[in-house]
Amino acid sequence: MRTVSGTLLIPNDFDQPQLLLVTIEVRNVSRLDVASTVLASTEMTNVEIPASRSIAFSLEVPEVPSSESLAMRVHVSRDGSGRMQEGDLLTTQHYGVASQGSDHTSELRLVRI
């Protein structure tokens, strides 16, 4: 296991004072013809949004063979339900994670959907 850490960047147009439910996942995205699988995940609840609009996170992720491709996915549930709905925040870019060794993903930009 190793620790993957980084920062979530909250867009200025997200007008709530706190994040009710944040789900951060590292997924195995190696195979194009099947759904990705979750290797590690963590949740944060009722997180106050600081003036910097950035929130630090970390999670433990297992090492996988170097032939595997990993990526991060973040979903902020606006109402705390965990279901994807209009107004939620989501990563919409690919944020790769090394399959082995320590890793630090410096900034994950979230987009309002």
Buried (B, 14 or more C-beta within 10 A) or exposed (E): EBEBEBBBBBEEEBEEEEBBBBBBBBBBBBEEEEEBEEBBEBEBEEBEBEEEEBBEBEBEBEBBEEEBBBBBBBBBBBEEEEEEEEEBBEBEEEBEBBBEEEBEBEEBBBBBB
